[in-house]
Amino acid sequence: MLESSRDSNGRCLQTSKAGFPTKAAAQTALQQAVHTFMTDVNVTKMTVGEYLETWLTGKHALKPKTVSLYRDFTTNYLVPNLGEIRLLQLRAHHLDRMYAKHHPGASGPAA
């Protein structure tokens, strides 16, 4: 299943396809779908902040308190540190820098 976008209510629009004659044919179809998804204008231009807002909007099944906690964390922590970065340009070093900024003296991930 591949999530391609969201409808006007924020629900994920997913696509799936079955019945391929061979595993290779299924893999080729998947590669083509991923390529189409990755070259979509919305995906290539979307920032982390825009993605997080879309993600939060789609969280209808969660309890209001959980959504509130997610929104607070996103608004106060993630968006100020990562919000302007293009989603497809987000890398581990961005997360490392954000973590170091908020947890000075931390040694980073255990080896």
Backbone atoms as SQL, in Angstrom:
CREATE TABLE atoms (id INTEGER PRIMARY KEY, chain TEXT, resi INTEGER, resn TEXT, atom TEXT, x REAL, y REAL, z REAL);
INSERT INTO atoms VALUES
  (1, 'A', 1, 'MET', 'N', 0.860, -1.164, 0.000),
  (2, 'A', 1, 'MET', 'CA', 0.000, 0.000, 0.000),
  (3, 'A', 1, 'MET', 'C', 0.909, 1.231, 0.000),
  (4, 'A', 2, 'LEU', 'N', 0.589, 2.210, -0.785),
  (5, 'A', 2, 'LEU', 'CA', 1.376, 3.434, -0.914),
  (6, 'A', 2, 'LEU', 'C', 0.471, 4.620, -0.665),
  (7, 'A', 3, 'GLU', 'N', 0.857, 5.474, 0.303),
  (8, 'A', 3, 'GLU', 'CA', 0.079, 6.683, 0.568),
  (9, 'A', 3, 'GLU', 'C', 0.509, 7.730, -0.433),
  (10, 'A', 4, 'SER', 'N', -0.447, 8.259, -1.198),
  (11, 'A', 4, 'SER', 'CA', -0.078, 9.199, -2.241),
  (12, 'A', 4, 'SER', 'C', -0.423, 10.638, -1.895),
  (13, 'A', 5, 'SER', 'N', -1.468, 10.871, -1.139),
  (14, 'A', 5, 'SER', 'CA', -1.852, 12.232, -0.765),
  (15, 'A', 5, 'SER', 'C', -2.958, 12.144, 0.256),
  (16, 'A', 6, 'ARG', 'N', -3.627, 13.261, 0.479),
  (17, 'A', 6, 'ARG', 'CA', -4.734, 13.295, 1.425),
  (18, 'A', 6, 'ARG', 'C', -5.953, 13.916, 0.757),
  (19, 'A', 7, 'ASP', 'N', -7.131, 13.483, 1.199),
  (20, 'A', 7, 'ASP', 'CA', -8.352, 14.072, 0.657),
  (21, 'A', 7, 'ASP', 'C', -8.675, 15.358, 1.410),
  (22, 'A', 8, 'SER', 'N', -9.796, 15.984, 1.104),
  (23, 'A', 8, 'SER', 'CA', -10.151, 17.270, 1.696),
  (24, 'A', 8, 'SER', 'C', -10.407, 17.175, 3.195),
  (25, 'A', 9, 'ASN', 'N', -10.612, 15.978, 3.709),
  (26, 'A', 9, 'ASN', 'CA', -10.808, 15.776, 5.147),
  (27, 'A', 9, 'ASN', 'C', -9.514, 15.375, 5.854),
  (28, 'A', 10, 'GLY', 'N', -8.411, 15.345, 5.136),
  (29, 'A', 10, 'GLY', 'CA', -7.127, 14.983, 5.717),
  (30, 'A', 10, 'GLY', 'C', -6.863, 13.493, 5.777),
  (31, 'A', 11, 'ARG', 'N', -7.783, 12.683, 5.249),
  (32, 'A', 11, 'ARG', 'CA', -7.578, 11.237, 5.258),
  (33, 'A', 11, 'ARG', 'C', -6.588, 10.846, 4.161),
  (34, 'A', 12, 'CYS', 'N', -5.777, 9.835, 4.474),
  (35, 'A', 12, 'CYS', 'CA', -4.790, 9.342, 3.517),
  (36, 'A', 12, 'CYS', 'C', -5.478, 8.730, 2.308),
  (37, 'A', 13, 'LEU', 'N', -4.974, 9.049, 1.142),
  (38, 'A', 13, 'LEU', 'CA', -5.414, 8.384, -0.078),
  (39, 'A', 13, 'LEU', 'C', -4.346, 7.354, -0.396),
  (40, 'A', 14, 'GLN', 'N', -4.713, 6.094, -0.335),
  (41, 'A', 14, 'GLN', 'CA', -3.752, 5.041, -0.562),
  (42, 'A', 14, 'GLN', 'C', -4.082, 4.324, -1.846),
  (43, 'A', 15, 'THR', 'N', -3.049, 3.777, -2.421),
  (44, 'A', 15, 'THR', 'CA', -3.252, 3.030, -3.647),
  (45, 'A', 15, 'THR', 'C', -2.608, 1.661, -3.485),
  (46, 'A', 16, 'SER', 'N', -3.214, 0.679, -4.053),
  (47, 'A', 16, 'SER', 'CA', -2.632, -0.657, -4.037),
  (48, 'A', 16, 'SER', 'C', -3.044, -1.362, -5.324),
  (49, 'A', 17, 'LYS', 'N', -2.258, -2.344, -5.673),
  (50, 'A', 17, 'LYS', 'CA', -2.557, -3.106, -6.871),
  (51, 'A', 17, 'LYS', 'C', -2.042, -4.517, -6.656),
  (52, 'A', 18, 'ALA', 'N', -2.792, -5.481, -7.112),
  (53, 'A', 18, 'ALA', 'CA', -2.413, -6.882, -6.945),
  (54, 'A', 18, 'ALA', 'C', -2.528, -7.593, -8.290),
  (55, 'A', 19, 'GLY', 'N', -2.154, -8.846, -8.287),
  (56, 'A', 19, 'GLY', 'CA', -2.343, -9.672, -9.475),
  (57, 'A', 19, 'GLY', 'C', -1.217, -9.582, -10.486),
  (58, 'A', 20, 'PHE', 'N', 0.001, -9.289, -10.033),
  (59, 'A', 20, 'PHE', 'CA', 1.120, -9.235, -10.962),
  (60, 'A', 20, 'PHE', 'C', 1.536, -10.652, -11.335),
  (61, 'A', 21, 'PRO', 'N', 1.943, -10.866, -12.585),
  (62, 'A', 21, 'PRO', 'CA', 2.287, -12.222, -13.023),
  (63, 'A', 21, 'PRO', 'C', 3.565, -12.747, -12.373),
  (64, 'A', 22, 'THR', 'N', 4.487, -11.847, -12.030),
  (65, 'A', 22, 'THR', 'CA', 5.739, -12.272, -11.406),
  (66, 'A', 22, 'THR', 'C', 6.132, -11.276, -10.323),
  (67, 'A', 23, 'LYS', 'N', 7.042, -11.705, -9.465),
  (68, 'A', 23, 'LYS', 'CA', 7.561, -10.818, -8.423),
  (69, 'A', 23, 'LYS', 'C', 8.304, -9.646, -9.070),
  (70, 'A', 24, 'ALA', 'N', 9.026, -9.899, -10.142),
  (71, 'A', 24, 'ALA', 'CA', 9.760, -8.840, -10.848),
  (72, 'A', 24, 'ALA', 'C', 8.800, -7.784, -11.393),
  (73, 'A', 25, 'ALA', 'N', 7.667, -8.208, -11.916),
  (74, 'A', 25, 'ALA', 'CA', 6.682, -7.255, -12.440),
  (75, 'A', 25, 'ALA', 'C', 6.118, -6.399, -11.309),
  (76, 'A', 26, 'ALA', 'N', 5.899, -7.010, -10.153),
  (77, 'A', 26, 'ALA', 'CA', 5.405, -6.257, -8.996),
  (78, 'A', 26, 'ALA', 'C', 6.452, -5.253, -8.531),
  (79, 'A', 27, 'GLN', 'N', 7.718, -5.648, -8.499),
  (80, 'A', 27, 'GLN', 'CA', 8.791, -4.746, -8.086),
  (81, 'A', 27, 'GLN', 'C', 8.945, -3.581, -9.060),
  (82, 'A', 28, 'THR', 'N', 8.824, -3.845, -10.338),
  (83, 'A', 28, 'THR', 'CA', 8.899, -2.785, -11.346),
  (84, 'A', 28, 'THR', 'C', 7.757, -1.792, -11.162),
  (85, 'A', 29, 'ALA', 'N', 6.559, -2.302, -10.939),
  (86, 'A', 29, 'ALA', 'CA', 5.405, -1.427, -10.722),
  (87, 'A', 29, 'ALA', 'C', 5.604, -0.585, -9.461),
  (88, 'A', 30, 'LEU', 'N', 6.152, -1.195, -8.403),
  (89, 'A', 30, 'LEU', 'CA', 6.415, -0.453, -7.175),
  (90, 'A', 30, 'LEU', 'C', 7.437, 0.650, -7.425),
  (91, 'A', 31, 'GLN', 'N', 8.504, 0.353, -8.127),
  (92, 'A', 31, 'GLN', 'CA', 9.521, 1.360, -8.437),
  (93, 'A', 31, 'GLN', 'C', 8.923, 2.521, -9.223),
  (94, 'A', 32, 'GLN', 'N', 8.059, 2.221, -10.162),
  (95, 'A', 32, 'GLN', 'CA', 7.414, 3.280, -10.946),
  (96, 'A', 32, 'GLN', 'C', 6.496, 4.130, -10.066),
  (97, 'A', 33, 'ALA', 'N', 5.756, 3.491, -9.160),
  (98, 'A', 33, 'ALA', 'CA', 4.862, 4.228, -8.267),
  (99, 'A', 33, 'ALA', 'C', 5.655, 5.125, -7.320),
  (100, 'A', 34, 'VAL', 'N', 6.750, 4.598, -6.785),
  (101, 'A', 34, 'VAL', 'CA', 7.598, 5.391, -5.887),
  (102, 'A', 34, 'VAL', 'C', 8.205, 6.563, -6.647),
  (103, 'A', 35, 'HIS', 'N', 8.663, 6.333, -7.864),
  (104, 'A', 35, 'HIS', 'CA', 9.231, 7.418, -8.668),
  (105, 'A', 35, 'HIS', 'C', 8.188, 8.516, -8.892),
  (106, 'A', 36, 'THR', 'N', 6.976, 8.123, -9.248),
  (107, 'A', 36, 'THR', 'CA', 5.903, 9.100, -9.446),
  (108, 'A', 36, 'THR', 'C', 5.636, 9.864, -8.160),
  (109, 'A', 37, 'PHE', 'N', 5.571, 9.155, -7.052),
  (110, 'A', 37, 'PHE', 'CA', 5.322, 9.776, -5.754),
  (111, 'A', 37, 'PHE', 'C', 6.432, 10.768, -5.407),
  (112, 'A', 38, 'MET', 'N', 7.678, 10.383, -5.621),
  (113, 'A', 38, 'MET', 'CA', 8.816, 11.230, -5.238),
  (114, 'A', 38, 'MET', 'C', 8.979, 12.444, -6.149),
  (115, 'A', 39, 'THR', 'N', 8.443, 12.406, -7.337),
  (116, 'A', 39, 'THR', 'CA', 8.572, 13.552, -8.232),
  (117, 'A', 39, 'THR', 'C', 7.343, 14.450, -8.208),
  (118, 'A', 40, 'ASP', 'N', 6.361, 14.101, -7.399),
  (119, 'A', 40, 'ASP', 'CA', 5.169, 14.934, -7.246),
  (120, 'A', 40, 'ASP', 'C', 5.577, 16.304, -6.727),
  (121, 'A', 41, 'VAL', 'N', 5.031, 17.366, -7.296),
  (122, 'A', 41, 'VAL', 'CA', 5.394, 18.738, -6.920),
  (123, 'A', 41, 'VAL', 'C', 5.196, 18.973, -5.436),
  (124, 'A', 42, 'ASN', 'N', 4.088, 18.497, -4.877),
  (125, 'A', 42, 'ASN', 'CA', 3.822, 18.715, -3.465),
  (126, 'A', 42, 'ASN', 'C', 4.874, 18.071, -2.576),
  (127, 'A', 43, 'VAL', 'N', 5.316, 16.884, -2.928),
  (128, 'A', 43, 'VAL', 'CA', 6.299, 16.189, -2.115),
  (129, 'A', 43, 'VAL', 'C', 7.661, 16.859, -2.227),
  (130, 'A', 44, 'THR', 'N', 8.065, 17.218, -3.414),
  (131, 'A', 44, 'THR', 'CA', 9.403, 17.766, -3.587),
  (132, 'A', 44, 'THR', 'C', 9.536, 19.161, -3.005),
  (133, 'A', 45, 'LYS', 'N', 8.462, 19.898, -2.894),
  (134, 'A', 45, 'LYS', 'CA', 8.527, 21.254, -2.369),
  (135, 'A', 45, 'LYS', 'C', 8.085, 21.353, -0.912),
  (136, 'A', 46, 'MET', 'N', 7.512, 20.307, -0.369),
  (137, 'A', 46, 'MET', 'CA', 6.955, 20.343, 0.980),
  (138, 'A', 46, 'MET', 'C', 8.056, 20.443, 2.034),
  (139, 'A', 47, 'THR', 'N', 7.845, 21.313, 3.005),
  (140, 'A', 47, 'THR', 'CA', 8.781, 21.426, 4.121),
  (141, 'A', 47, 'THR', 'C', 8.362, 20.468, 5.236),
  (142, 'A', 48, 'VAL', 'N', 9.267, 20.260, 6.174),
  (143, 'A', 48, 'VAL', 'CA', 8.958, 19.422, 7.322),
  (144, 'A', 48, 'VAL', 'C', 7.760, 20.011, 8.073),
  (145, 'A', 49, 'GLY', 'N', 7.740, 21.337, 8.231),
  (146, 'A', 49, 'GLY', 'CA', 6.628, 21.991, 8.917),
  (147, 'A', 49, 'GLY', 'C', 5.308, 21.757, 8.216),
  (148, 'A', 50, 'GLU', 'N', 5.283, 21.854, 6.887),
  (149, 'A', 50, 'GLU', 'CA', 4.053, 21.614, 6.126),
  (150, 'A', 50, 'GLU', 'C', 3.609, 20.157, 6.262),
  (151, 'A', 51, 'TYR', 'N', 4.584, 19.249, 6.205),
  (152, 'A', 51, 'TYR', 'CA', 4.255, 17.834, 6.361),
  (153, 'A', 51, 'TYR', 'C', 3.652, 17.565, 7.741),
  (154, 'A', 52, 'LEU', 'N', 4.278, 18.127, 8.778),
  (155, 'A', 52, 'LEU', 'CA', 3.776, 17.897, 10.133),
  (156, 'A', 52, 'LEU', 'C', 2.359, 18.434, 10.311),
  (157, 'A', 53, 'GLU', 'N', 2.069, 19.566, 9.721),
  (158, 'A', 53, 'GLU', 'CA', 0.711, 20.118, 9.810),
  (159, 'A', 53, 'GLU', 'C', -0.279, 19.194, 9.109),
  (160, 'A', 54, 'THR', 'N', 0.071, 18.690, 7.945),
  (161, 'A', 54, 'THR', 'CA', -0.788, 17.746, 7.227),
  (162, 'A', 54, 'THR', 'C', -0.967, 16.468, 8.041),
  (163, 'A', 55, 'TRP', 'N', 0.117, 16.001, 8.626),
  (164, 'A', 55, 'TRP', 'CA', 0.084, 14.779, 9.438),
  (165, 'A', 55, 'TRP', 'C', -0.848, 14.971, 10.633),
  (166, 'A', 56, 'LEU', 'N', -0.703, 16.093, 11.327),
  (167, 'A', 56, 'LEU', 'CA', -1.558, 16.361, 12.487),
  (168, 'A', 56, 'LEU', 'C', -3.030, 16.472, 12.096),
  (169, 'A', 57, 'THR', 'N', -3.303, 17.092, 10.970),
  (170, 'A', 57, 'THR', 'CA', -4.681, 17.267, 10.504),
  (171, 'A', 57, 'THR', 'C', -5.355, 15.918, 10.271),
  (172, 'A', 58, 'GLY', 'N', -4.588, 14.923, 9.896),
  (173, 'A', 58, 'GLY', 'CA', -5.139, 13.600, 9.620),
  (174, 'A', 58, 'GLY', 'C', -5.308, 12.718, 10.835),
  (175, 'A', 59, 'LYS', 'N', -5.008, 13.204, 12.016),
  (176, 'A', 59, 'LYS', 'CA', -5.070, 12.387, 13.232),
  (177, 'A', 59, 'LYS', 'C', -6.453, 12.433, 13.876),
  (178, 'A', 60, 'HIS', 'N', -7.477, 12.007, 13.157),
  (179, 'A', 60, 'HIS', 'CA', -8.857, 12.052, 13.636),
  (180, 'A', 60, 'HIS', 'C', -9.165, 10.956, 14.655),
  (181, 'A', 61, 'ALA', 'N', -8.487, 9.837, 14.589),
  (182, 'A', 61, 'ALA', 'CA', -8.820, 8.701, 15.439),
  (183, 'A', 61, 'ALA', 'C', -8.209, 8.799, 16.842),
  (184, 'A', 62, 'LEU', 'N', -7.383, 9.794, 17.080),
  (185, 'A', 62, 'LEU', 'CA', -6.734, 9.929, 18.380),
  (186, 'A', 62, 'LEU', 'C', -7.593, 10.707, 19.359),
  (187, 'A', 63, 'LYS', 'N', -7.345, 10.484, 20.631),
  (188, 'A', 63, 'LYS', 'CA', -8.033, 11.239, 21.672),
  (189, 'A', 63, 'LYS', 'C', -7.576, 12.692, 21.609),
  (190, 'A', 64, 'PRO', 'N', -8.448, 13.631, 21.942),
  (191, 'A', 64, 'PRO', 'CA', -8.083, 15.050, 21.890),
  (192, 'A', 64, 'PRO', 'C', -6.823, 15.386, 22.685),
  (193, 'A', 65, 'LYS', 'N', -6.649, 14.762, 23.844),
  (194, 'A', 65, 'LYS', 'CA', -5.451, 15.038, 24.653),
  (195, 'A', 65, 'LYS', 'C', -4.182, 14.612, 23.916),
  (196, 'A', 66, 'THR', 'N', -4.242, 13.471, 23.233),
  (197, 'A', 66, 'THR', 'CA', -3.082, 12.993, 22.468),
  (198, 'A', 66, 'THR', 'C', -2.769, 13.949, 21.326),
  (199, 'A', 67, 'VAL', 'N', -3.795, 14.372, 20.610),
  (200, 'A', 67, 'VAL', 'CA', -3.593, 15.335, 19.519),
  (201, 'A', 67, 'VAL', 'C', -2.995, 16.624, 20.072),
  (202, 'A', 68, 'SER', 'N', -3.469, 17.068, 21.226),
  (203, 'A', 68, 'SER', 'CA', -2.944, 18.280, 21.854),
  (204, 'A', 68, 'SER', 'C', -1.462, 18.120, 22.200),
  (205, 'A', 69, 'LEU', 'N', -1.097, 16.968, 22.748),
  (206, 'A', 69, 'LEU', 'CA', 0.314, 16.716, 23.068),
  (207, 'A', 69, 'LEU', 'C', 1.168, 16.706, 21.800),
  (208, 'A', 70, 'TYR', 'N', 0.676, 16.045, 20.750),
  (209, 'A', 70, 'TYR', 'CA', 1.394, 16.021, 19.474),
  (210, 'A', 70, 'TYR', 'C', 1.558, 17.440, 18.923),
  (211, 'A', 71, 'ARG', 'N', 0.478, 18.222, 18.982),
  (212, 'A', 71, 'ARG', 'CA', 0.525, 19.590, 18.456),
  (213, 'A', 71, 'ARG', 'C', 1.515, 20.434, 19.262),
  (214, 'A', 72, 'ASP', 'N', 1.478, 20.327, 20.584),
  (215, 'A', 72, 'ASP', 'CA', 2.414, 21.089, 21.420),
  (216, 'A', 72, 'ASP', 'C', 3.856, 20.731, 21.088),
  (217, 'A', 73, 'PHE', 'N', 4.155, 19.435, 20.988),
  (218, 'A', 73, 'PHE', 'CA', 5.516, 18.999, 20.679),
  (219, 'A', 73, 'PHE', 'C', 5.942, 19.487, 19.294),
  (220, 'A', 74, 'THR', 'N', 5.034, 19.378, 18.347),
  (221, 'A', 74, 'THR', 'CA', 5.328, 19.822, 16.988),
  (222, 'A', 74, 'THR', 'C', 5.563, 21.324, 16.938),
  (223, 'A', 75, 'THR', 'N', 4.673, 22.091, 17.562),
  (224, 'A', 75, 'THR', 'CA', 4.733, 23.556, 17.526),
  (225, 'A', 75, 'THR', 'C', 5.934, 24.106, 18.301),
  (226, 'A', 76, 'ASN', 'N', 6.219, 23.507, 19.443),
  (227, 'A', 76, 'ASN', 'CA', 7.262, 24.050, 20.313),
  (228, 'A', 76, 'ASN', 'C', 8.645, 23.471, 20.079),
  (229, 'A', 77, 'TYR', 'N', 8.735, 22.329, 19.427),
  (230, 'A', 77, 'TYR', 'CA', 10.024, 21.658, 19.324),
  (231, 'A', 77, 'TYR', 'C', 10.423, 21.361, 17.885),
  (232, 'A', 78, 'LEU', 'N', 9.573, 20.672, 17.158),
  (233, 'A', 78, 'LEU', 'CA', 9.951, 20.234, 15.810),
  (234, 'A', 78, 'LEU', 'C', 9.949, 21.363, 14.783),
  (235, 'A', 79, 'VAL', 'N', 8.858, 22.109, 14.698),
  (236, 'A', 79, 'VAL', 'CA', 8.758, 23.148, 13.672),
  (237, 'A', 79, 'VAL', 'C', 9.812, 24.243, 13.851),
  (238, 'A', 80, 'PRO', 'N', 10.060, 24.747, 15.067),
  (239, 'A', 80, 'PRO', 'CA', 11.095, 25.774, 15.195),
  (240, 'A', 80, 'PRO', 'C', 12.490, 25.296, 14.784),
  (241, 'A', 81, 'ASN', 'N', 12.753, 24.014, 14.913),
  (242, 'A', 81, 'ASN', 'CA', 14.083, 23.486, 14.601),
  (243, 'A', 81, 'ASN', 'C', 14.206, 22.886, 13.209),
  (244, 'A', 82, 'LEU', 'N', 13.123, 22.326, 12.696),
  (245, 'A', 82, 'LEU', 'CA', 13.190, 21.597, 11.430),
  (246, 'A', 82, 'LEU', 'C', 12.182, 22.075, 10.385),
  (247, 'A', 83, 'GLY', 'N', 11.278, 22.947, 10.773),
  (248, 'A', 83, 'GLY', 'CA', 10.139, 23.304, 9.936),
  (249, 'A', 83, 'GLY', 'C', 10.453, 23.859, 8.571),
  (250, 'A', 84, 'GLU', 'N', 11.552, 24.563, 8.411),
  (251, 'A', 84, 'GLU', 'CA', 11.873, 25.187, 7.121),
  (252, 'A', 84, 'GLU', 'C', 12.647, 24.277, 6.174),
  (253, 'A', 85, 'ILE', 'N', 13.079, 23.132, 6.658),
  (254, 'A', 85, 'ILE', 'CA', 13.844, 22.196, 5.828),
  (255, 'A', 85, 'ILE', 'C', 12.883, 21.466, 4.898),
  (256, 'A', 86, 'ARG', 'N', 13.272, 21.336, 3.658),
  (257, 'A', 86, 'ARG', 'CA', 12.463, 20.576, 2.709),
  (258, 'A', 86, 'ARG', 'C', 12.430, 19.118, 3.171),
  (259, 'A', 87, 'LEU', 'N', 11.272, 18.507, 3.108),
  (260, 'A', 87, 'LEU', 'CA', 11.088, 17.150, 3.595),
  (261, 'A', 87, 'LEU', 'C', 12.092, 16.177, 2.978),
  (262, 'A', 88, 'LEU', 'N', 12.306, 16.279, 1.682),
  (263, 'A', 88, 'LEU', 'CA', 13.224, 15.361, 1.009),
  (264, 'A', 88, 'LEU', 'C', 14.691, 15.680, 1.284),
  (265, 'A', 89, 'GLN', 'N', 14.972, 16.821, 1.942),
  (266, 'A', 89, 'GLN', 'CA', 16.350, 17.168, 2.279),
  (267, 'A', 89, 'GLN', 'C', 16.672, 16.889, 3.741),
  (268, 'A', 90, 'LEU', 'N', 15.700, 16.451, 4.521),
  (269, 'A', 90, 'LEU', 'CA', 15.910, 16.165, 5.930),
  (270, 'A', 90, 'LEU', 'C', 16.877, 15.002, 6.083),
  (271, 'A', 91, 'ARG', 'N', 17.909, 15.206, 6.882),
  (272, 'A', 91, 'ARG', 'CA', 18.939, 14.198, 7.102),
  (273, 'A', 91, 'ARG', 'C', 19.187, 14.029, 8.595),
  (274, 'A', 92, 'ALA', 'N', 19.881, 12.964, 8.930),
  (275, 'A', 92, 'ALA', 'CA', 20.172, 12.648, 10.334),
  (276, 'A', 92, 'ALA', 'C', 20.888, 13.792, 11.032),
  (277, 'A', 93, 'HIS', 'N', 21.782, 14.499, 10.337),
  (278, 'A', 93, 'HIS', 'CA', 22.523, 15.574, 10.993),
  (279, 'A', 93, 'HIS', 'C', 21.610, 16.703, 11.444),
  (280, 'A', 94, 'HIS', 'N', 20.479, 16.916, 10.759),
  (281, 'A', 94, 'HIS', 'CA', 19.512, 17.921, 11.207),
  (282, 'A', 94, 'HIS', 'C', 18.924, 17.510, 12.560),
  (283, 'A', 95, 'LEU', 'N', 18.591, 16.244, 12.676),
  (284, 'A', 95, 'LEU', 'CA', 18.037, 15.735, 13.931),
  (285, 'A', 95, 'LEU', 'C', 19.092, 15.751, 15.035),
  (286, 'A', 96, 'ASP', 'N', 20.315, 15.369, 14.696),
  (287, 'A', 96, 'ASP', 'CA', 21.405, 15.401, 15.680),
  (288, 'A', 96, 'ASP', 'C', 21.608, 16.806, 16.215),
  (289, 'A', 97, 'ARG', 'N', 21.605, 17.793, 15.325),
  (290, 'A', 97, 'ARG', 'CA', 21.789, 19.192, 15.716),
  (291, 'A', 97, 'ARG', 'C', 20.647, 19.662, 16.617),
  (292, 'A', 98, 'MET', 'N', 19.413, 19.302, 16.257),
  (293, 'A', 98, 'MET', 'CA', 18.263, 19.683, 17.072),
  (294, 'A', 98, 'MET', 'C', 18.377, 19.057, 18.459),
  (295, 'A', 99, 'TYR', 'N', 18.727, 17.796, 18.517),
  (296, 'A', 99, 'TYR', 'CA', 18.838, 17.102, 19.794),
  (297, 'A', 99, 'TYR', 'C', 19.944, 17.723, 20.645),
  (298, 'A', 100, 'ALA', 'N', 21.093, 18.004, 20.046),
  (299, 'A', 100, 'ALA', 'CA', 22.208, 18.605, 20.786),
  (300, 'A', 100, 'ALA', 'C', 21.831, 19.986, 21.326),
  (301, 'A', 101, 'LYS', 'N', 21.059, 20.733, 20.568),
  (302, 'A', 101, 'LYS', 'CA', 20.628, 22.072, 20.989),
  (303, 'A', 101, 'LYS', 'C', 19.755, 22.000, 22.240),
  (304, 'A', 102, 'HIS', 'N', 18.934, 20.985, 22.326),
  (305, 'A', 102, 'HIS', 'CA', 17.988, 20.863, 23.431),
  (306, 'A', 102, 'HIS', 'C', 18.487, 19.962, 24.552),
  (307, 'A', 103, 'HIS', 'N', 19.575, 19.251, 24.324),
  (308, 'A', 103, 'HIS', 'CA', 20.167, 18.377, 25.334),
  (309, 'A', 103, 'HIS', 'C', 21.689, 18.564, 25.336),
  (310, 'A', 104, 'PRO', 'N', 22.172, 19.767, 25.729),
  (311, 'A', 104, 'PRO', 'CA', 23.619, 20.028, 25.719),
  (312, 'A', 104, 'PRO', 'C', 24.364, 18.999, 26.561),
  (313, 'A', 105, 'GLY', 'N', 25.505, 18.603, 26.073),
  (314, 'A', 105, 'GLY', 'CA', 26.337, 17.651, 26.815),
  (315, 'A', 105, 'GLY', 'C', 26.014, 16.197, 26.533),
  (316, 'A', 106, 'ALA', 'N', 24.950, 15.969, 25.794),
  (317, 'A', 106, 'ALA', 'CA', 24.618, 14.578, 25.448),
  (318, 'A', 106, 'ALA', 'C', 25.663, 14.058, 24.484),
  (319, 'A', 107, 'SER', 'N', 26.008, 12.803, 24.623),
  (320, 'A', 107, 'SER', 'CA', 27.081, 12.243, 23.794),
  (321, 'A', 107, 'SER', 'C', 26.601, 11.719, 22.462),
  (322, 'A', 108, 'GLY', 'N', 25.310, 11.763, 22.203),
  (323, 'A', 108, 'GLY', 'CA', 24.778, 11.257, 20.932),
  (324, 'A', 108, 'GLY', 'C', 24.388, 9.824, 21.056),
  (325, 'A', 109, 'PRO', 'N', 24.055, 9.184, 19.943),
  (326, 'A', 109, 'PRO', 'CA', 23.600, 7.798, 19.962),
  (327, 'A', 109, 'PRO', 'C', 24.694, 6.865, 20.444),
  (328, 'A', 110, 'ALA', 'N', 24.300, 5.823, 21.142),
  (329, 'A', 110, 'ALA', 'CA', 25.262, 4.819, 21.616),
  (330, 'A', 110, 'ALA', 'C', 25.765, 4.024, 20.425),
  (331, 'A', 111, 'ALA', 'N', 27.037, 3.667, 20.483),
  (332, 'A', 111, 'ALA', 'CA', 27.636, 2.889, 19.390),
  (333, 'A', 111, 'ALA', 'C', 27.417, 1.428, 19.584);
